[in-house]
């Protein structure tokens, strides 16, 4: 489906500011469509022929039947002196007809509103109202139409769309609930949904005739500033607050309505967000529980590592002491992962922090054999939590192997070189400046437990592992893993 940005790019000569304005308009015009019970079409003047207009966007009302069965976005219309779009564009005035002209057998009223910016008409918004399915007159319908009339005037005068815009997820809509509040703060109309929502805040009785600030003290400052701005001929930016009670939560959006430069009312949209808030609390509690579990696992692993350290001190057999030391390092590397996971609620972890901890840990253990430098080049970035443990164990084994078997007794350096590729591949190289691998060395035939662990984990991750001599001297362990890492 063709988009507004495509139509703007291909058929208009509007500058970036006007394009942003029109895109903001289509982000907010559901409010006008719902209160006017009308389909809206945005018509844009052609850059090469001023007698041609292109349909850039279209929206249908959620409060009534549609008047346009077909999508017209991408269609064009040519000059017609009697067409309302042409009249509105040339006259810069709102043009309307009430002759109930038939469209696909349905009587439809049409209105064309020129969008004027900086003294120039940049577009025309056409309203199509299906008269056959129009709702029966009543206080709700009359208030909706009154709001629509004011919004139409604001659109014509460049005061609509609203800034800041509504949030498509959390902001209330017309159908959620609506109040008309007079400049003195008196509620002159409240839809049934508003009454139901406010009862959840333990507010009973007739809402109409009450002061909005007495029902929602959180709105006192915002509504006062709205009235002051309106009385001074200035439009006040929409504000949103959430009013919470013991059993319910209500989201309110206050919009200043301006008619010909005069503040006439505040439109307050109301949405019951009790269920949403409860779900948010449950998610927060769940995240906190998961973080606490990671914290406890980390503590338990650190306890296991301490027990292994105590046990190794009681042994006199060098091979036994070395085996327990290796086990202790593996436990500590897993503990480092759980410590990072316990600090946040994200499913991904910053693996750089884990890698740096492992390098410090391995370097400290190897310090007794000489001066050892272990550094990281490049960034792992964010890594899915389910892969972090395996990757940390692989790094621990390979760096430890490089220090113990690659470097001479006098020490040396180990570099962990990391590259992230756009296709999702992670390249990790453990490079040492030691003596290198002995001639004929085959990592697949070694009895080393550490290399066996590395080979198994890399296989589980769907990656590859190679251990070779470097270009000059020393050995290079190369790990390639093609996982959906987040750059």
PyMOL commands that set and color helices and strands:
alter all, ss='L'
color gray80, all
select helices_A, chain A and resi 4-11+16-28+30-36+84-91+139-156+174-176+192-199+212-215+217-231+274-314+318-341+351-369+385-406+443-445+449-460
alter helices_A, ss='H'
color red, helices_A
select strands_A, chain A and resi 38-45+52-59+76-78+95-103+106-117+120-130+178-181+187-190+239-244+249-259+262-272+348-350+371-377+382-384+411-420+425-432+464-469+475-482
alter strands_A, ss='S'
color yellow, strands_A
deselect
rebuild
show_as cartoon
